[in-house]
Amino acid sequence: MLPKENRICSGERIKEILSAKQLHLSTPELKIVAQKSDTPYPRLAVICSKKIGNAVTRNRWRRRVRGLWLKKTHNKAKNIDFVIIAKCENIDNDLVGKAIEKVVNAGSNS
């Protein structure tokens, strides 16, 4: 489970990130939108609609994405807020990991 400081809980903040689209990447499996923030640590929100499947499937998807996000952002992304939106049920860890890493690198370079 993510520590509270690493979660984006506010729906308003999520809408703000989605409308700003400072950094974005879309793959068949997911959509990643990120924005610089004032916090000294990275934060994450994962969105899954009911199209993905039942609650068990959606929670499994969230856990897998959070795990990949933690691995890829460790000591790299300091002040970036991420919103990751699920597009399909089956995800390939390698492709999702590369997508997250690409956005993290783009965010740390800008």
C-alpha positions as CSV (number, residue, x, y, z in Angstrom):
1,M,0.0,0.0,0.0
2,L,1.2,3.5,-0.8
3,P,1.9,5.8,2.1
4,K,-0.7,8.6,2.4
5,E,1.9,11.2,1.2
6,N,2.3,9.3,-2.1
7,R,-1.5,9.2,-2.9
8,I,-3.6,11.8,-4.7
9,C,-6.9,11.6,-2.9
10,S,-8.5,14.8,-4.1
11,G,-10.8,14.5,-7.2
12,E,-10.1,18.1,-7.9
13,R,-6.4,17.5,-8.1
14,I,-6.9,14.6,-10.4
15,K,-9.1,16.7,-12.7
16,E,-6.5,19.5,-12.6
17,I,-3.7,17.0,-13.7
18,L,-5.9,15.5,-16.5
19,S,-6.8,18.9,-17.9
20,A,-3.2,20.3,-17.7
21,K,-1.6,17.3,-19.5
22,Q,2.0,18.5,-19.0
23,L,3.4,15.1,-19.6
24,H,1.3,12.3,-21.1
25,L,1.7,9.0,-22.7
26,S,-0.9,6.6,-24.1
27,T,-0.6,2.9,-24.8
28,P,-3.2,0.3,-25.6
29,E,-3.1,-0.8,-21.9
30,L,-3.1,2.5,-20.1
31,K,-2.9,6.3,-20.2
32,I,-0.4,8.1,-18.1
33,V,-0.8,11.8,-17.4
34,A,1.7,13.7,-15.1
35,Q,2.2,17.2,-13.9
36,K,4.9,18.9,-11.8
37,S,3.8,19.7,-8.2
38,D,5.0,21.5,-5.1
39,T,5.5,18.3,-3.1
40,P,9.0,17.0,-2.5
41,Y,7.9,13.4,-3.4
42,P,6.0,11.8,-6.2
43,R,2.3,11.0,-5.9
44,L,0.0,8.6,-7.7
45,A,-3.7,8.1,-8.5
46,V,-4.8,5.0,-10.4
47,I,-8.2,5.0,-12.1
48,C,-10.0,1.9,-13.2
49,S,-13.6,1.9,-14.6
50,K,-16.0,-1.0,-14.4
51,K,-15.2,-1.8,-18.0
52,I,-12.0,-3.4,-16.7
53,G,-13.9,-6.1,-14.8
54,N,-15.2,-6.9,-11.4
55,A,-13.7,-5.5,-8.2
56,V,-11.2,-8.3,-7.8
57,T,-9.8,-7.6,-11.3
58,R,-9.7,-3.9,-10.9
59,N,-7.9,-4.1,-7.5
60,R,-5.4,-6.6,-9.0
61,W,-4.7,-4.2,-11.8
62,R,-4.2,-1.3,-9.3
63,R,-1.8,-3.3,-7.2
64,R,0.3,-4.3,-10.2
65,V,0.5,-0.8,-11.5
66,R,1.3,0.6,-8.1
67,G,4.1,-1.9,-7.7
68,L,5.6,-1.0,-11.1
69,W,5.3,2.7,-10.3
70,L,7.1,2.3,-7.0
71,K,10.0,0.5,-8.7
72,K,10.3,3.0,-11.6
73,T,10.0,6.2,-9.5
74,H,12.3,5.2,-6.7
75,N,14.8,8.1,-6.3
76,K,14.0,9.5,-9.7
77,A,10.8,11.5,-9.8
78,K,10.8,14.0,-6.9
79,N,7.9,16.4,-7.5
80,I,5.6,14.9,-10.1
81,D,2.0,13.9,-9.7
82,F,0.9,10.9,-11.8
83,V,-2.6,9.8,-12.9
84,I,-2.7,6.3,-14.5
85,I,-5.9,5.3,-16.2
86,A,-6.6,1.7,-17.1
87,K,-7.8,0.9,-20.7
88,C,-7.9,-2.9,-20.7
89,E,-7.8,-5.8,-18.2
90,N,-4.7,-7.6,-19.4
91,I,-1.5,-5.7,-18.9
92,D,2.0,-6.6,-19.8
93,N,4.4,-5.6,-16.9
94,D,7.3,-4.9,-19.3
95,L,5.3,-2.5,-21.5
96,V,3.7,-0.7,-18.6
97,G,7.0,-0.5,-16.8
98,K,8.6,1.1,-19.8
99,A,5.7,3.5,-20.3
100,I,6.0,4.6,-16.6
101,E,9.8,4.9,-16.9
102,K,9.5,7.0,-20.1
103,V,7.2,9.5,-18.3
104,V,9.4,9.6,-15.2
105,N,12.5,10.4,-17.3
106,A,10.6,13.0,-19.3
107,G,9.4,14.6,-16.1
108,S,12.8,14.6,-14.4
109,N,14.5,16.1,-17.5
110,S,12.0,19.0,-17.8
